[in-house]
Amino acid sequence: MAAVADTSGPVATWRQKVTRPMAVGAILVAWLVLFAVLRGRQTLTLAAADLTSLHRWLNDVNDTVGAGRDSNPLFLYFFNEIRLAIDHLVTFVQSLISQPTAGRPVPQIGWLGVVGIAGYLSWAVGNWRVALLAVAGFTFFGLQGLWQESMDTLALTLSAVLVALLIGIPLGVWAGLSDRCNKIMTPFLDFMQTMPTFVYLAPLTLVFLIGGASAVITTVIYAAPPAIRITAHAIRSVPATTVEAADSLGTTRRQQLLKVLLPLSQRTVVMGVNQTIMAALAMVTIAALIDAPGLGKTVVQALQSLDVGTAFNAGLAIVVMAIVLDRVTTAAAGRADTARRTGGALVRWRRPLLAAGGIGTAFLVYVSHTYVYAAEFPGDGTAGTHIASWADTATTWLQDHLSGLTNAARDVITYGLLNPFQTLLTDSPWWLVGLTLVALGAVLGGRRAAVTAAVCVGLLVGTGLWSDGMTTLASTAVATVLVMLLGAVFGVWMGRSALVDRLVRPTLDAAQVMPPFVYLVPFLALFGATRFTAIVAAVVYAAPVAIKIIADGVRNVPESTVEATTSVGCTTWQIITKVQLPVARGALTLATNQGLIYVLSMVVVGGLVGAGALGYDVVAGFSQGQLYGKGLAAGLAIVLLGVMFDRITQAAARRTRA
């Protein structure tokens, strides 16, 4: 007879008594004890100007690629052809709306025609409200004195979105129809969406050089995953009964796709287009680091010279563009529902009105193509000058009158949280921190998460940037703690009150539209160029997604459970801490996962404003040729941190739900 395992012995009893929080606490206590004994040993510190053999090898690879770019068949007949094709597309779009063409001092379509097209298309795919918003937004770019910069950003964004959708929607349809394709693509999409935006830049410049074409290629790679993933989800969400009904009528696979699946998933696919546009705009602005033209370059130059006024003016233009593009695509997704609610009268008049509007828009395009006054935006951008001046004045006032408060907040976070934790990470032996991370991965996420953590730790040591990685990890961890505190407070408040949710959620939605660069500007004015600036910007950037996830989790707690605890006399605090948050712990874990990824992305962007560590290494790699290899290794280190955080927190979320 087979032996039966003893489930009632002392080992089993001990396992039942040791909870996950107790195990995490034991690991942290052991770390602190060993840190006190081994502090300062084997920390793998590397000076800012020093290079490892890996960094020098990457520099040699960069030099070799540069020398063989005009002779290597792989570059001559593949990479260079891709770059040239994208360059032709970008140049064509720029010649239409932003850059003068041969024999013309102005673009083919001047400002009046661009504003007319923006208003007409917004009305055609959305409604008259978003059309007015588009006209006002595009006119505002000219009043700011940033018309050409805005059009350059728009040209790069449109080029990238066009290519991303041409690739993403077919792949999304394929993944929606094929389980095998979906399983193969999902890990790649997860990896691409885990990588911070900074990381895409360095390796792609190695292959495609710098400039507008490289910026578009980088943006396509970053912006395509939302289109693929959301399109696949839309196809899979079509009711099975509908597909079966189409089958019973004898439709072919092609007819099912064109007549059933795509029409029924149209609204969701358009929302995927919205997410692709938002991702593209965010990436195009950051791609200014690889010499992409447009508003991003203005912001980067202003941040590097600490010119808050100019950065604020350009950042405001980016926000306006993001809001316009977001509202237009959101309205396009809901246009069919709006048409049904408004009745048939407007539907009957829609085609004649669209035809008349098309004629008027064509006239504006002709005028702007023919006459200089309609091609060059009138005025000298005095509104932008006033905005920049106001921002500088406000910055000076804030620094003069609120420096005590801002410095106190900075000192509390820096000396109370950041410095102690950074010291613990950077002064501990590297193997001790690595063992701690692996052990935490095993406790929180299980065996696979522990293996992932071990591999990432080993590779992180191999990059030669362990100390900088730990500094970035410290900033990321502190910012994530602050994000979760904000998420818990506002998420619970929104989850318990429908009124608060209606009031706060629009602000959170608007905050998620803003590209990462924009968050740095106001906090640069408040706190100066310090690592604390990057932390605060990261908190504000990541908090909206954490708040919304926690709010949804709290709202989904069964009402019967809350009513039962209320009936036995529990207080509001007890209901929140003993019922709603524990029941919603899956949402809390997911919010931690998303908060970590968003924070890491923003903390490394903070390398532009004094955050140092890996973000600075990446920026230095772009600006100093001898540090290119180090910057590339720093990008790899950021990816490793992101993958490790993502896998551990995702595994923890799955175990929590189970």
C-alpha positions in Angstrom: 0.0 0.0 0.0 1.4 3.5 -0.9 2.5 5.6 2.0 0.2 8.5 2.9 1.9 11.9 3.6 1.6 13.1 7.1 -0.3 16.4 7.0 -0.6 16.8 10.7 3.1 16.7 11.8 5.1 19.6 13.2 6.4 20.7 9.8 2.9 21.0 8.4 1.7 22.8 11.5 4.6 25.3 11.2 3.8 26.0 7.6 0.2 26.7 8.5 1.2 29.1 11.2 3.8 31.1 9.1 1.9 33.5 7.0 3.2 35.4 4.0 3.6 38.7 5.9 5.5 36.9 8.6 7.9 35.4 6.1 8.5 38.8 4.4 9.2 40.3 7.9 11.7 37.5 8.7 13.5 38.1 5.4 13.7 41.9 6.0 14.9 41.4 9.6 17.6 39.0 8.4 18.7 41.5 5.8 19.0 44.3 8.4 21.1 42.1 10.7 23.5 41.1 8.0 23.7 44.6 6.7 24.9 45.8 10.1 27.6 43.2 10.0 28.7 43.4 6.4 28.0 47.1 5.5 30.3 48.5 2.8 31.6 45.2 1.5 31.3 44.0 -2.1 29.0 46.8 -3.1 30.2 46.9 -6.8 30.4 50.7 -6.9 31.4 52.2 -10.2 32.4 55.9 -10.7 30.5 58.0 -13.1 33.4 58.2 -15.6 34.5 54.6 -15.3 33.7 51.9 -17.8 33.6 48.1 -17.5 34.7 45.6 -20.2 31.0 45.3 -21.2 30.7 49.0 -21.7 33.9 49.2 -23.8 32.7 46.2 -25.8 29.4 48.0 -26.5 31.3 51.1 -27.6 33.4 48.9 -30.0 30.1 47.4 -31.3 28.8 50.9 -31.9 32.0 51.9 -33.7 32.0 48.7 -35.8 28.3 49.2 -36.8 29.0 52.8 -37.7 32.0 51.8 -39.9 30.1 49.0 -41.6 26.8 50.7 -42.1 27.5 51.5 -45.8 29.0 48.1 -46.6 27.2 45.5 -44.6 24.4 43.9 -46.7 22.1 43.6 -43.6 22.2 47.4 -43.3 22.3 48.2 -47.1 19.3 46.1 -48.0 17.3 45.9 -44.8 17.8 48.4 -42.0 18.7 51.3 -44.3 15.8 50.6 -46.5 13.4 50.6 -43.6 14.9 53.9 -42.4 14.7 55.4 -45.8 11.1 54.3 -46.3 10.1 55.8 -42.9 12.1 58.9 -43.6 10.2 59.4 -46.9 6.9 59.1 -45.0 8.0 61.6 -42.3 9.4 64.0 -44.9 6.2 63.8 -46.9 3.9 64.5 -43.9 6.2 67.3 -42.7 6.1 68.9 -46.2 2.3 68.9 -46.0 1.9 70.7 -42.6 5.2 71.7 -41.0 8.3 72.1 -43.1 8.9 74.2 -46.3 9.3 72.2 -49.5 11.5 72.7 -52.5 10.6 76.0 -54.2 8.2 77.0 -51.4 9.0 79.0 -48.3 6.0 77.4 -46.5 4.5 73.9 -46.3 1.9 72.7 -48.8 -0.9 73.3 -46.4 -0.7 76.4 -44.2 -2.1 77.0 -40.8 -5.6 77.9 -41.9 -6.0 74.7 -43.9 -4.6 72.6 -41.1 -7.1 74.1 -38.6 -9.9 73.6 -41.1 -8.9 69.9 -41.6 -8.6 69.4 -37.9 -12.1 70.8 -37.2 -13.7 69.0 -40.1 -12.3 65.6 -39.3 -13.1 66.0 -35.6 -16.7 66.8 -36.6 -16.9 64.0 -39.1 -15.7 61.2 -36.8 -17.0 62.8 -33.6 -19.3 65.7 -33.0 -19.4 69.5 -33.1 -18.1 69.9 -29.5 -14.8 68.1 -30.2 -14.6 70.0 -33.5 -14.7 73.3 -31.6 -12.1 71.9 -29.2 -9.8 70.9 -32.1 -10.1 74.3 -33.8 -9.4 76.1 -30.5 -6.5 73.8 -29.6 -4.8 74.1 -33.0 -5.2 77.9 -33.0 -3.7 78.0 -29.5 -0.5 76.4 -30.9 -0.1 79.4 -33.2 -0.9 81.9 -30.4 1.8 80.3 -28.3 4.4 80.9 -31.1 4.9 77.1 -31.4 3.0 76.4 -34.6 5.9 74.7 -36.5 7.1 72.8 -33.4 3.5 71.6 -32.8 3.1 70.5 -36.5 6.4 68.7 -36.4 5.2 66.7 -33.3 1.9 66.1 -35.0 3.6 64.9 -38.2 5.8 62.4 -36.4 2.8 61.2 -34.3 0.6 60.7 -37.4 3.4 58.9 -39.3 4.1 56.6 -36.3 0.4 55.9 -35.7 -0.2 55.1 -39.4 2.6 52.5 -39.4 1.7 51.2 -36.0 -2.0 50.6 -37.0 -1.0 49.0 -40.4 1.1 46.5 -38.4 -0.9 46.3 -35.1 -4.5 45.9 -36.3 -3.8 42.9 -38.7 -1.7 41.2 -35.9 -4.4 42.0 -33.4 -7.0 40.3 -35.7 -4.7 37.3 -36.1 -4.2 37.0 -32.4 -8.0 37.4 -31.9 -8.7 34.5 -34.3 -5.9 32.2 -33.3 -5.2 30.9 -29.8 -1.7 29.8 -30.8 -0.8 33.2 -32.2 -2.2 34.9 -29.1 -0.1 32.7 -26.8 3.0 33.4 -28.8 2.5 37.2 -29.0 1.4 37.8 -25.4 4.9 37.4 -23.7 6.4 39.8 -26.3 3.6 42.4 -25.8 4.0 42.1 -22.0 7.8 42.7 -22.4 7.4 45.6 -24.7 4.8 47.3 -22.4 7.0 46.7 -19.4 10.0 48.5 -20.8 10.2 52.2 -19.9 10.1 54.6 -22.8 13.8 55.6 -22.3 15.0 52.1 -23.0 13.8 52.0 -26.6 16.0 54.8 -27.7 19.6 53.7 -27.3 19.5 50.3 -29.1 17.5 51.6 -32.0 19.8 54.5 -32.6 22.6 51.9 -32.9 20.7 50.5 -35.9 18.8 53.4 -37.4 20.9 56.4 -36.3 19.2 59.5 -34.9 16.6 61.8 -36.3 13.0 61.9 -37.3 13.0 58.4 -38.9 14.5 56.8 -35.9 12.0 58.6 -33.7 9.1 57.2 -35.7 10.5 53.7 -35.8 11.0 53.8 -32.0 7.5 55.2 -31.6 6.0 52.4 -33.7 7.6 49.7 -31.6 6.3 51.4 -28.4 2.8 52.3 -29.7 1.9 49.1 -31.6 1.3 46.8 -28.6 -1.9 48.6 -27.4 -3.3 48.3 -30.9 -2.5 44.6 -31.1 -3.7 43.7 -27.7 -7.0 45.7 -27.8 -7.9 44.6 -31.3 -7.3 40.9 -30.2 -9.5 41.5 -27.1 -12.2 43.1 -29.3 -12.3 40.2 -31.7 -12.4 37.7 -28.8 -15.2 39.6 -27.1 -17.7 39.1 -29.9 -20.4 36.8 -28.6 -19.9 33.1 -29.6 -23.7 32.9 -30.4 -23.3 35.6 -33.1 -20.4 33.7 -34.7 -22.3 30.5 -34.6 -25.3 32.2 -36.2 -23.0 33.4 -39.0 -21.6 29.9 -39.4 -25.1 28.4 -39.7 -25.7 30.8 -42.7 -22.7 29.4 -44.5 -20.4 32.4 -44.3 -16.7 32.0 -45.1 -14.0 33.0 -42.6 -13.4 36.2 -44.6 -17.1 37.1 -44.6 -17.3 36.5 -40.9 -14.3 38.8 -40.3 -15.5 41.6 -42.5 -19.3 41.4 -41.9 -19.5 40.2 -38.3 -16.3 40.4 -36.2 -14.9 43.7 -37.2 -18.2 45.6 -37.3 -19.2 44.3 -33.9 -15.8 45.1 -32.4 -15.4 48.5 -34.1 -15.9 50.6 -30.9 -13.2 48.7 -29.0 -10.8 48.8 -31.9 -11.2 52.6 -32.1 -10.4 52.8 -28.4 -7.2 50.8 -29.3 -6.5 53.5 -31.8 -6.9 56.1 -29.0 -4.4 54.3 -26.8 -2.0 54.0 -29.8 -2.2 57.7 -30.4 -1.6 58.5 -26.8 1.4 56.2 -26.6 2.8 57.6 -29.8 2.5 61.2 -28.6 4.3 60.3 -25.4 7.1 58.6 -27.2 7.5 61.2 -29.9 8.2 63.9 -27.2 10.8 61.7 -25.4 12.4 60.9 -28.8 13.7 64.5 -28.7 16.7 62.9 -27.0 17.6 61.3 -30.4 17.1 64.5 -32.3 13.4 64.2 -33.1 12.0 67.7 -34.0 9.0 69.2 -32.4 7.8 70.2 -29.0 9.8 67.5 -27.2 13.1 69.1 -28.3 11.9 72.5 -26.9 11.1 70.9 -23.6 14.3 68.9 -23.3 16.4 72.0 -24.1 14.5 74.0 -21.6 14.8 71.4 -18.9 18.5 71.1 -19.4 19.0 74.8 -19.0 16.4 74.9 -16.1 14.3 77.4 -18.2 10.9 76.7 -16.5 9.0 79.3 -18.5 9.9 77.9 -21.9 9.4 74.3 -20.7 6.0 75.2 -19.3 4.9 76.8 -22.5 5.9 73.9 -24.7 4.6 71.4 -22.2 1.2 73.1 -22.2 1.2 72.7 -26.0 1.8 69.0 -25.6 -1.0 68.7 -23.1 -3.4 70.5 -25.4 -2.5 68.3 -28.3 -2.9 65.2 -26.1 -6.3 66.4 -24.9 -7.5 67.2 -28.5 -6.4 63.8 -29.9 -7.8 61.9 -26.9 -11.2 63.6 -27.1 -11.5 63.2 -30.9 -10.8 59.5 -30.8 -13.0 58.9 -27.7 -15.8 60.7 -29.5 -15.2 58.6 -32.6 -15.6 55.4 -30.5 -19.0 56.6 -29.2 -20.4 58.3 -32.3 -22.7 55.4 -33.2 -24.3 55.5 -29.8 -24.6 59.2 -29.9 -26.3 59.0 -33.3 -28.9 56.6 -32.0 -29.7 58.8 -29.0 -30.1 61.9 -31.1 -32.6 60.4 -33.5 -33.0 60.2 -37.2 -33.3 63.9 -38.1 -29.6 64.6 -37.7 -28.7 61.4 -39.4 -30.7 62.4 -42.5 -28.9 65.8 -42.6 -25.5 64.4 -41.8 -24.3 63.6 -45.3 -25.3 66.9 -46.9 -23.7 68.8 -44.0 -20.5 66.7 -44.3 -20.4 67.4 -48.0 -20.8 71.1 -47.4 -18.2 71.0 -44.7 -15.8 69.1 -47.0 -16.2 71.8 -49.7 -15.5 74.6 -47.1 -12.5 72.7 -45.8 -11.1 72.2 -49.4 -11.5 76.0 -49.9 -9.5 76.7 -46.7 -6.8 74.3 -47.9 -6.6 76.0 -51.3 -6.3 79.4 -49.7 -3.6 78.3 -47.2 -1.7 76.7 -50.1 -1.9 79.8 -52.3 -1.6 82.9 -50.0 1.1 83.6 -47.4 -1.3 85.2 -44.9 -3.2 81.9 -44.7 0.0 79.8 -44.7 2.1 81.5 -41.9 0.3 81.9 -38.6 -0.2 85.6 -38.0 1.3 87.3 -35.0 4.6 86.7 -33.1 3.4 84.3 -30.4 2.9 86.9 -27.7 0.6 84.6 -25.9 3.4 82.1 -25.5 5.7 84.8 -24.3 3.2 85.8 -21.7 2.7 82.2 -20.6 6.4 81.7 -20.2 6.8 85.0 -18.3 3.9 84.1 -16.0 5.4 80.6 -15.4 8.8 82.2 -14.5 7.1 84.7 -12.2 5.1 82.0 -10.5 8.2 79.9 -10.1 10.0 82.8 -8.5 7.1 83.5 -6.2 6.8 79.8 -5.2 10.5 79.6 -4.5 10.4 82.8 -2.4 7.2 82.1 -0.4 6.9 78.3 -0.3 10.5 77.2 -0.2 10.2 76.5 3.5 7.2 74.1 2.9 8.7 72.5 -0.2 12.1 72.1 1.4 10.5 70.6 4.5 8.6 68.0 2.4 11.7 67.3 0.4 13.8 66.8 3.5 11.2 64.6 5.2 11.0 62.2 2.3 14.7 62.4 1.4 16.1 62.0 4.9 13.3 60.0 6.4 12.7 57.4 3.6 15.0 57.8 0.6 18.4 58.1 2.1 18.0 55.3 4.6 16.6 52.8 2.1 19.2 53.9 -0.6 22.0 53.3 2.0 20.6 49.9 2.8 20.6 48.9 -0.9 23.8 50.5 -2.0 25.9 49.6 1.1 24.8 46.0 1.4 26.9 43.4 -0.3 25.4 42.8 -3.7 24.8 39.1 -3.1 22.9 39.9 0.1 20.5 42.2 -1.8 20.2 39.6 -4.5 19.3 36.9 -2.1 16.8 39.1 -0.4 15.1 39.9 -3.8 15.0 36.2 -4.7 13.6 35.3 -1.3 10.9 38.0 -1.6 10.1 36.8 -5.1 9.7 33.2 -3.8 7.4 34.3 -0.9 5.3 36.8 -2.8 5.2 35.2 -6.3 6.3 31.6 -6.0 9.0 29.6 -7.6 8.8 31.1 -11.1 9.0 34.6 -9.7 12.1 33.6 -7.7 13.8 32.2 -10.7 13.0 35.3 -12.7 14.4 37.5 -9.9 17.6 35.3 -9.7 18.2 35.7 -13.5 17.5 39.4 -13.4 19.9 39.9 -10.4 22.6 38.0 -12.2 22.3 40.0 -15.4 22.1 43.2 -13.4 25.4 42.4 -11.9 26.7 41.7 -15.4 25.8 45.2 -16.6 28.4 46.7 -14.2 25.8 49.1 -12.9 24.7 47.4 -9.7 25.1 50.5 -7.5 23.3 52.8 -9.9 20.6 50.1 -10.2 20.1 50.0 -6.5 19.9 53.8 -6.4 17.1 53.7 -9.0 15.5 50.9 -7.1 15.5 53.0 -3.9 13.8 55.9 -5.7 11.3 53.6 -7.3 10.4 51.8 -4.1 9.9 55.1 -2.1 7.8 56.5 -4.9 5.7 53.3 -5.1 5.0 53.5 -1.4 3.8 57.0 -1.8 1.7 56.0 -4.8 0.0 53.2 -2.9 -0.7 55.5 0.1 -2.4 58.0 -2.3 -4.1 55.1 -4.1 -5.5 53.6 -0.9 -6.8 56.9 0.4 -8.4 58.2 -2.8 -9.3 54.8 -4.1 -11.3 53.8 -1.0 -13.0 57.3 -1.0 -14.0 56.9 -4.7 -15.0 53.2 -4.2 -17.3 54.1 -1.3 -18.8 57.2 -2.8 -20.3 57.5 -6.3 -20.3 61.3 -6.1 -16.6 61.4 -5.3 -16.0 59.0 -8.1 -17.9 61.2 -10.6 -15.9 64.3 -9.4 -12.4 62.8 -9.3 -12.4 60.4 -12.1 -12.3 63.0 -14.9 -9.2 64.5 -13.4 -7.6 61.1 -13.2 -8.5 60.5 -16.9 -7.0 63.8 -17.9 -3.8 63.1 -15.9 -3.3 59.8 -17.7 -3.5 61.6 -21.1 -0.4 63.8 -20.3 3.0 62.6 -21.6 5.6 61.9 -19.0 7.8 64.8 -19.9 5.1 67.3 -18.9 5.1 66.2 -15.3 8.7 67.2 -14.7 8.1 70.9 -15.5 5.9 72.1 -12.5 8.0 70.1 -10.0 11.2 71.4 -11.4 9.8 74.9 -10.5 8.9 73.8 -7.0 11.9 71.6 -6.0 14.7 72.4 -8.5 16.9 69.9 -10.2 17.0 67.1 -7.6 16.2 63.4 -7.4 13.2 64.4 -5.3 11.7 66.2 -8.3 11.8 62.9 -10.2 10.2 61.1 -7.3 7.3 63.6 -6.9 6.7 63.6 -10.7 6.7 59.8 -10.7 4.1 59.7 -7.8 1.8 62.1 -9.6 2.3 60.2 -12.9 1.6 56.8 -11.4 -1.1 57.7 -8.8 -4.1 57.9 -11.2 -3.8 54.3 -12.4 -3.4 53.0 -8.9 -6.3 55.0 -7.6 -8.6 53.8 -10.3 -7.7 50.2 -9.9 -8.2 50.3 -6.1 -11.5 52.3 -6.5 -12.8 49.6 -8.8 -11.7 46.9 -6.4 -13.4 48.5 -3.4 -16.6 49.1 -5.5 -16.7 45.4 -6.5 -16.8 44.2 -2.9 -20.3 42.6 -2.6 -22.8 44.9 -1.0 -24.2 42.0 1.1 -20.8 41.6 2.8 -20.7 45.3 3.7 -24.3 45.3 4.9 -23.6 42.3 7.1 -20.6 44.0 8.8 -22.7 47.1 9.2 -25.5 45.2 10.8 -23.2 43.9 13.6 -22.1 47.4 14.5 -18.8 47.8 12.7 -17.5 51.3 12.3 -16.6 52.8 9.0 -12.9 52.4 9.7 -13.4 48.7 10.6 -15.4 48.1 7.5 -12.6 49.6 5.4 -9.7 47.9 7.1 -11.3 44.5 8.0 -13.6 43.9 5.0 -13.2 46.1 1.9 -9.4 46.3 1.6 -8.9 42.6 2.5 -11.5 41.5 0.0 -10.1 43.9 -2.6 -6.5 42.7 -2.0 -6.3 41.4 -5.6 -6.9 45.0 -6.8 -4.3 46.3 -4.3 -1.7 43.9 -5.7 -2.5 44.8 -9.3 -2.3 48.5 -8.4 1.1 47.9 -6.9 2.2 46.2 -10.1 1.0 49.0 -12.3 2.3 51.6 -9.9 5.8 50.1 -10.0 6.0 50.0 -13.8 4.7 53.6 -14.1 7.0 54.9 -11.4 10.1 53.2 -12.9 9.3 54.7 -16.3 9.1 58.2 -14.8 12.0 57.9 -12.3 14.4 57.2 -15.2 13.0 60.1 -17.2 13.9 62.1 -14.1 17.5 61.7 -15.1 17.0 64.9 -17.1 16.4 66.9 -13.9 19.0 65.6 -11.5 17.7 62.1 -10.6 21.0 60.5 -11.4 21.6 56.8 -11.4 20.4 54.8 -14.4 18.4 57.6 -15.9 21.4 59.8 -16.0 23.5 57.0 -17.5 21.1 56.7 -20.4 21.0 60.5 -21.0 24.8 60.7 -20.8 25.1 57.8 -23.3 23.2 60.0 -25.9 25.3 63.1 -25.3 28.8 61.6 -24.8 30.1 59.1 -27.3 32.5 57.5 -24.9 29.6 56.7 -22.6 27.4 55.1 -25.3 28.1 51.6 -24.1 27.4 52.5 -20.5 24.1 54.1 -21.5 23.1 51.0 -23.4 23.9 48.9 -20.4 21.9 51.2 -18.2 18.9 50.7 -20.5 19.3 47.0 -20.1 19.5 47.4 -16.3 16.3 49.3 -16.3 14.6 46.6 -18.4 15.8 44.0 -15.8 14.4 45.9 -12.9 11.1 46.3 -14.8 10.9 42.7 -15.7 11.7 41.6 -12.1 9.1 44.0 -10.6 6.5 43.0 -13.1 6.9 39.2 -12.8 6.9 39.3 -8.9 3.9 41.6 -8.6 1.9 39.8 -11.3 2.6 36.4 -9.7 1.6 37.9 -6.3 -1.6 39.2 -7.8 -2.4 35.8 -9.3 -1.8 34.0 -6.0 -3.9 36.6 -4.2 -6.8 36.1 -6.5 -6.4 32.3 -6.2 
